[in-house]
């Protein structure tokens, strides 16, 4: 599973061990209050994880580490969301690693500085109509990085 967060949304993609698309989900909060957004998004994510774990499947989760945005409030919100998700996964005994955006971009798209159009082009080429937004494209690439991380020794964690 690959997860991409912003201060207003959580997007995730689930791939199987053969790199095939299984499912995706997006959670959005329109609340203007940062704390309320975090709680709303956290509850939605928690409910999905409980449902997925009831399927008795094992999950390996990769989440994009917090990135610095010039807006301090957004940077703090993303950091809090990523931390909350990592804590929830820990409580559920789900293995989770964080990955720097430059690392997954280099390993998956071929350039650590790949821009949004390049990521979208790659993701649509690999996953076709399943890619419905830029955030789902990012999540798919992060999930693909996770599958590669589990199956290949040449994926470098920077």
Secondary structure as GFF3:
##gff-version 3
##sequence-region A 1 158
A	DSSP	beta_strand	2	5	.	.	.	ID=ss1
A	DSSP	beta_strand	9	15	.	.	.	ID=ss2
A	DSSP	beta_strand	21	28	.	.	.	ID=ss3
A	DSSP	alpha_helix	34	54	.	.	.	ID=ss4
A	DSSP	beta_strand	60	64	.	.	.	ID=ss5
A	DSSP	alpha_helix	72	91	.	.	.	ID=ss6
A	DSSP	beta_strand	95	99	.	.	.	ID=ss7
A	DSSP	alpha_helix	101	104	.	.	.	ID=ss8
A	DSSP	pi_helix	105	109	.	.	.	ID=ss9
A	DSSP	alpha_helix	116	127	.	.	.	ID=ss10
A	DSSP	three_ten_helix	128	130	.	.	.	ID=ss11
A	DSSP	alpha_helix	134	151	.	.	.	ID=ss12
###
